[in-house]
Amino acid sequence: MPIASPVLRGAALALLAAALFGLSTPLVQRFGQGLGPFTTAALLYLGAALVAVFQRRGASIEAPLRRSDAPRLLAMVAAGAVLGPVALAWGLQRTSGASASLLLTLEAVFTALLAWRWYGETMDRRVVTAVLLLLAGGLLLVVDQGMTGVVQLSGLLAVAAATVAWGVDNTLSRGVADRDPGQVVLAKAALGAGATGLVAWLWGEAVPSAEAALALLAVGASGYGLSLRCYLLAQRQFGAARTGSVFAFAPFIGALGAFALGERSVSGLWLLGGALMVVGLVVHLLEDHAHGHDHEPLEHEHAHRHDDGHHDHRHDPLPAGTHSHWHRHVALHHAHPHVPDAHHQHRHRHRH
């Protein structure tokens, strides 16, 4: 399979997003000790907002957010920038960083199921197998942590609630994946930081030290800002379900980060769970979904090029690289490898 395939492009972006977010979990557990959950969430998303300011691309390259996106964006903020990080921060105060990291595997399951139900994304045998391998690996890792006796049920339930919130957020974000990712990250992060910061102030949570505040800002910039940008770009290439399941590798990366920070709980089950997750990721990378399919007439705006087989409208002169404008697609029937991106959201009668 060529390196330029949408599967490998999407998987690489999703894996980078997973690495950045996965490493953030044990760091939040370390630097958030003694802080209120709303304060922690506010600092994380303030860091994400600050880095998003420098990620903006020109209006001629990316499609801007529109007024019609506001309801979806507000729902994303409520689920992903308020409920998710607050529940995670609260849970991290009551369980180990490795345990919390590993339980985040459930996020991929909720994302895949919601993408299947809301967007009709195909779930062929290979994708289902990859999701099940990732889920089985994550569950083995959680069982392993539970056998050590360091897991508290309340903390794990809070982390599980965060995975539900982020699963909803991930699925909602598919609707703005073709918008300027810098704008999306900035809007979501700024609104999330403002909302959680206001609640933290009204609730009278403790003011963090300068060291803790700077550390959480940095973690937010990489693990929430840069990670979200990569996640949105992966959804653009790869679809919501596949991005979510590759992103499920984040818990394993987070567990490795916790181990590097001093947690010593590696066992046979831990290694087996990690191996299952690696196999699940490889199954995704080997996906090759191709069949004859129809493209209905479509009008929309998003960043695109004219060498991808789907954008043959005329320009005078023809732009050399990526650009964005409102354009129309005519009806087309062809066959080629594809994934559930903005141009391939057709239904499947059979599994391929």
N, C-alpha and C positions, 0 to 999 in steps of 0.2 A: 504494500500500500504506500503511495507516495506521501512524503512528509507534509505536503500541502493539503492533505485530505481534511475535511471538516471534522472527522472523528478525532484525529490526532491534535488538530488545532484546539478544538473544544476541550479535549481531555487535558492537554497541557495547561490551559488557562484554569480549568477547574482544579487541577492538582496544585497549581501555584496558590490559588485562593485557599485551598485546604491547608497547605503548609503554613501560610501566614496566620490563618485563624486558629489552626490546631496549636501552634506554639503560643498563641496568646492566652490560652486557657490556664495553664500552670502559672504563667506570669501574672495574670489577674488574681489567681489564688494567693500568690506570694505578696504582691504589692497592695492588694485590697484588704489585707488583714486589718481588722479594727475599724474599717470604714462602712458606712451605710450602703445598702445596695443601690439606692438612687444616686448617691454621690459617685459611686464607682461607675455606674452606667453613664452618667453625665460626662465624666472625664474621658471615658472611652470614646464617646461619640463627638465630644469636642475635638479630640485628637483627629478623628476621622474627618471632621469638617475642615480643620485647618489644612490637612494634606490635600483635601479635595479642591481647595482654592487654586492649587498649583497644577491640577490635573485637567483643567479645562482646555478643550480644543476649539478651534474656530468654528463659527456657525456654518461655514461652507463645507466643513468636513463631517460634522455630526448633526443629527436632527435634534432640535431643542425640545424641551418639555413643553407641553401645551396645557391650556387651562382645563381641558377635558381629562387630563391625567391627575388632577388634584384629588378626587375621591380615592383613587387607587393608591396614590402616594401617601395620603393620610392614614389609610389602612395599613400600609407597609410600616409607617412610623409607629403606629400603635402596637402592632404585633412584633416587628423586628427590632425597633429602637427603644422600646419602653418595656413591654412584657418580657421579651426574650432576655435581654441583658440584665434586667433587674432580678428575674428568677435565677439566672445563672450566678450572679454575684451573691445572692442570698444562699444558694445551694453550696457554693464554694466555701462559705464560712462553716459549713457543717459536714463536709466530706472531703476526701483526699482529691488532689488535683488530677491524679491518674484516673480515679474512678469517675470523676465528672467528665473528663476528656473522653473516656471510652463510652459512656452512656450517650454522648452526643451522636453516636451512630444512628440513633433512632430518627434524627432529623432527615436523613436520606430516605427512610421508609415513608415518612409522612409526605415529603416532597414528591416522591415518585407516585404515590397513590393519588395525591391531589392533582398533579399534572395529568395523570391518566383520566381522572374524572372531569376536571375543569376544561382541559385543552384537548382531550382525546389523543394524547401522545401515545404512539404505539408502544406496547410492552411485549416485545417478542421474547422468545425463549432465552436468548443470550442476555438481554437486559434483566429479565426476571432472575436468571441464574446469578448474574453479577450482584444484584441487590440482595439476594438471599445469602450469598457468600459473605458479603460485607456485614449483613445483619448477624449471621451466625458467628463471625469473627468477633464482632463487638460484644455480643452476648457472652461469649466465652471469656472475654477479657473482664467483663463486669462480674461474672461468677467468680473468676479468679480473685478479683479484688474483694468480693464479699467474703471469701473464705479466709482472708487475712484478718477480718474482724475490725477493719478501720472504716467501714462504710456505715453511715447513718442514714436510715430510711428517709427522714425528712429532707436531707440534703439531696439525695438522689431523686426524690419525687419533684423537687423544685427544678433540678436540671432537666428531668423528663418534660416538665411543663415548658421549659425554654425550648426544647426541641420541637414541640407542637407549634409554639409561636413562630419559630424560625421556619418551620415547614410551610406555614401559611404565608409568611413573608416571602420565601423563595418562590412560591407559586405565583403570588401576586406580582412579583418583580418581573416575571416573564413578559407581562404586558408593557413594560417600559424598557425592555432590554435593547430595543432599537433606538432609544433616545440617547442623547449625550451622556455617557456614564459619569462624567465629571459633574454635570448638573444633578443627576439623580443622587449620587453620593453626597454632594453638598447639601441638597435640599433635605434628604432623609436624615443626615447626620446633624445638621443644624437644628431641625425641628425636634429630633430625639434628645439632643443635648439640652435644649431649652426646656422641654417638658420635664425631663427627669431632674434637671437642676432646680427647677421651680419647686417640684415636690420635695426634693432634698432640703431646700431652704425652709419650706413651710413645715416640714416634719421635724426640723431642728437636728438634722444629722450632724455628726462631728465634722469640723473643718479638717481636711487632710493636711499632712505636712507637705512642705515644698518638694521633698524627695519623692514621696508617694504620688503626688499630683503629676510631676514631670514624667515619672515612670509610666503611669497609666495613660497619660496623653500620648506617649511614644507607642505604647502597646495599641492604643486605639487607632493611631495613624496607620500602622502596618496591619494589624490583625482585623480591623474593622473597615478602615478607609480603602487601603490598597486591595485588601482581600475582596471587598464588595465590588470594586471596579473590575477585578479579574473575573468574579462570579458573573457579573452582568454580561461581560464580553463572551464568557463561555456559554451562557444561555443563548446568546445571539448565534453562536456557531453550532450549538450542541443540543438545544432544547432543555426544558426545565427538569425532566425526570433524569436524564443522563447526567446533567451537571450535578444534580443533587446526589446521585449515587456515587459519582467519582469524588465528590466533596466529602463523602463519608469516610474517606481516608484520613480526614482531619483528626478524628479521635485517636487514631494510632500514632500520628505525629505528635499530638498533644501528650499522649502517654510517654513517648520517648523523651519529650521535653521535661516532663515531670521526673522521669528517671535521671536525666542529666542534672536536674536541680536537687537531687538528693533522695528521692523516693526509691527504695530498693525492694521491689515486690515482683521481680521477674520469676516466672515458674514455667512449667511445661504447658499449662493451660494458656498462659500469657503468650508464649511463643507460637502455640497452635492457632490462637485467635489472630495474631498478627499475620501469620502465614495465610490464613483464609482470606484476610482483607487484601493482601497482596495479590492473591489469585483472582479475587473479584475485580480488582483494578485492571489486571491484565486481560480478563475476559472483556471488559469494556473497550480496551484499546484495540482488540482484535475484531470489533464489530464491523460488519460489512453489509449494510442494508441497501439493496439495489433492486429495483423492479420498474416496470413501465408505470407511469403515473401521469395524471392530468393536472395542469395548472389552470385554474379559473382566472378570468380577467381580474386584476387587482390594482388598486391605486394606493400608494402610501409614500412615506418619507423615511429614509434611514441612510446611514453611511454605506456606500457601495462602490464597486469597481465595474469595469466593462469587460473583464476577462474571466468572468465566473460562469458564463453560460446562461445567465438569467437576466442580464441587463444589456439589452441591445438597442435601447432607445437612442435617438440621435442627439448630438451636441455640435455646436459650431463656435469655437473649436472643441474637440474632444478632450476632456480633462485627462491628465496623465496618470493620476493616482486616485486615492479614495476621496470622495466628495459626497455631499448630501443635498438633496432637493426633492420636491414632490415629483413622482414619476408614475407611469402606468405600465403594467405588464399585460400583454395580450395572452389569449388562451394558447396553451402549449401542451403537447404530449411528447415525453421523451423518457429515457431510462438512464440512470446513473446512480452511483452511491450517494446517499443523502441521509440526513438526520432531521429531527423535527425543528428546523429553524423557521424563520419568518416566511419562507417560501415553500415549505414542505409541511403543511399541517393537515394534509389529506387523511381521511379515515382509511382503515385497513379492514377488509373483510376476513382475511386469513392472516395468520402469523407467517412471516417470511424468514 
